[in-house]
Amino acid sequence: MRNLIETARRCVWLQLAIVYTRYLLGAAFVFASVVKIEGHRFMRLSGAAAPIHSPEHFFETLYQSGLYWQFLGGVQCLAGFLLLTQRFATLGALLFLPIMANIFVITLSYNFAGTPIITGLMLLANGLLLAWDWLTLRVLVGRPALPPAPGPQARLWEVVGLVLFAITAGYRSYAAAYNFLLWAGICTLVGALGLLAAWYLRRRAARQAGTY
C-alpha cells in the first residue's frame, strides 16, 4: 500500500488531479455554505406547504431551525476552505467525509431525482483524497505518520485556492440572484491560469537547471 501511494504521488498528472479535485469539492462546499451562514433559504421559495417527505419541506425545516442551519453552513465553509488551501487539505478531507456522507444519505432518503449520483461521486472523490493522504492519516490506526514532501509549485496552488475561495465566498455573498454558470466560468478561468502558471514555472526551472 505504501509503495503504491508513493509511486502514485510521484506522477505529475495525478498530483494535478488531486489538486483540482480539492478545488472542485472545496469550492462546491463554500458555494453552498454562504447562503446558510447568512441565514437565507437554500431554495428561493418556502417549502412549508410542500409534502412532508419532499426535499423542499426538508430544507425548509432546516432553514427554520435558525442556529443549526447557520452551523451547518459554517462547518461546510470550513471544510471547503481547508480543501482549497491545499496546505491543510488533509484536515479538510477528514472534515468533509462525515458531512458528505450525511448529505449522500439524505439524497437517498428523499426524492432528489438524480442528485444521489452527484453526491455519490463527491463522496467517492473524497475517499480518493483520503487514500492519497493515507501516509499521513495512518497515524489514526496506530502506525507512524509519513508526511509527504510538498509537491511542485506548492505555493502556487495555495494562492490559486485562496483566490477561488475569495471569488466564491464574495460572489455568493453579494449576488442576490446568482448566475451559477458565471461563477463556474470564472473559477474555471482561474484554475486554467493556475495550470498555465505551473507550466511556465516548470519550464523556467528546467531551463535554469540546464544552464548549470
Secondary structure, DSSP 4 states (H G I P E B T S, - for coil): -HHHHHHHHT-HHHHHHHHHHHHHHHHHHHHHHHHHHTT--SSSS--TTS-TTSHHHHHHHHHHTTHHHHHHHHHHHHHHHHHHHSTTHHHHHHHHHHHHHHHHHHHHHTT-TTHHHHHHHHHHHHHHHHHHTHHHHGGGGTS---PPPPPTTHHHHHHHHHHHHHHHHHHHHH-SS--HHHHHHHHHHHHHHHHHHHHHHHHHHHHHHHT-
